[in-house]
Amino acid sequence: MVDTDSGWDGRGGRGSYGTRDTRGARAADAIPDRRVAAPDRVVAMPDRGVAAPDRVVALPGRRVVAVSLVALAALATGCEPGTAAGAQDAPPPARPTQAAAPSPSRTAPVTEDAKPRTAPPPGPSASTAAPAPDPTTARPAPEPSTAPPPRVLMRTGSESDRVRELQARLRQIGHFGRNPTGYYGSVTADAVRSFQAKRSLPVTGSTDEVTWQRLLAMTRVPEAAELRPPTERPLAAPDERCLKGRVLCISKNSRTLAWMIDGKVVSAMDVRFGSEYTPTREGVFEVFWKSRDHVSTLYDTPMPYALFFSGGQAVHYSADFAANGYGGASHGCVNVRDRKKIAALFGQVRTGDKVVVYW
């Protein structure tokens, strides 16, 4: 903005009267170039800033410059919060000549080592903290049950008529898929676990009193045919070498053993053989040794009622066969899973009787 009446055009040049105000020139020369343009920027100021030049029309040139600087300072603070209503009526404050004291609202941040000017609110102390609950009124933790666990009636390794009944009852409700053997092996333990899990009982695999009573309540008394079903598989046509004399006629095809005397079957039973790595030898042999309570010196496993016919291979009872069926194999022997039948056979067979193993 230019005051034409004062004879100064704002740049220190000549006015309309052709005279030069040296005082104004010296003041204008002292103002940096970036501040000379300030009067032009004041035009865009709000109404409260426009009124400032109207009040300094009659002032000398030096005061005009000072007023312009004040207007420039007001423009520089345009991002600050606005003043209250009516503040534009007050004269602009004089420019400070010394560094102003820091505003209370812009104090330096308090460091960890500095103390705040105002004491912080007192923290909770032992005297003001909430009192701990009286231990006498606290709810006591539940004590562990001291009731003894239910008594175990049958477990892995058990062998009895009660085990046979257990297997028959489990088979009635679909937990045991084999004929009862009377021996509590891994298959029976798995069947018991399945039953316990379905009835939300502790899954142990052993038959305790609780498991047994729950099973009795859900099943009926097994019939004789359920407890002792025929264990022999359908017999194959006997090899012609089995038709004369006293012969243990063993068929790998039907997986059966027939005890025959002069072509007649005296008894028959299921058998299993060695694996492909330890196969049972085929051919015609004879019983050369009987051992009722034999234990394998090679595998350290029981071989009750063993009838040896070829080196270390023998016909004998197998608890593993009774428990796991055809899921396993022998080390070359002929395994029998019916203990009573092999015990009766052991008493009838003599040393020197013929053994025929064939397909």
HELIX and SHEET records of a PDB file:
HELIX    1   1 THR A    4  SER A    6  5                                   3    
HELIX    2   2 THR A   22  ASP A   29  1                                   8    
HELIX    3   3 ASP A   33  VAL A   36  1                                   4    
HELIX    4   4 ALA A   38  VAL A   42  1                                   5    
HELIX    5   5 ASP A   47  ASP A   54  1                                   8    
HELIX    6   6 GLY A   61  ALA A   76  1                                  16    
HELIX    7   7 ALA A   87  ASP A   89  5                                   3    
HELIX    8   8 PRO A  104  ARG A  106  5                                   3    
HELIX    9   9 ASP A  161  GLN A  172  1                                  12    
HELIX   10  10 SER A  186  LYS A  198  1                                  13    
HELIX   11  11 GLU A  209  MET A  218  1                                  10    
HELIX   12  12 ALA A  224  LEU A  227  1                                   4    
HELIX   13  13 GLU A  240  CYS A  242  5                                   3    
HELIX   14  14 ALA A  319  ASN A  324  1                                   6    
HELIX   15  15 GLY A  325  GLY A  327  5                                   3    
HELIX   16  16 ARG A  339  GLN A  348  1                                  10    
SHEET    1   A 2 VAL A 152  MET A 154  0                                        
SHEET    2   A 2 THR A 207  ASP A 208 -1                                        
SHEET    1   B 9 GLY A 283  GLU A 286  0                                        
SHEET    2   B 9 LYS A 354  TYR A 358 -1                                        
SHEET    3   B 9 ARG A 246  SER A 251  1                                        
SHEET    4   B 9 THR A 256  ILE A 261 -1                                        
SHEET    5   B 9 LYS A 264  ARG A 272 -1                                        
SHEET    6   B 9 VAL A 334  VAL A 336 -1                                        
SHEET    7   B 9 GLN A 313  TYR A 317  1                                        
SHEET    8   B 9 PRO A 302  SER A 310 -1                                        
SHEET    9   B 9 TRP A 289  VAL A 295 -1                                        
END                                                                             
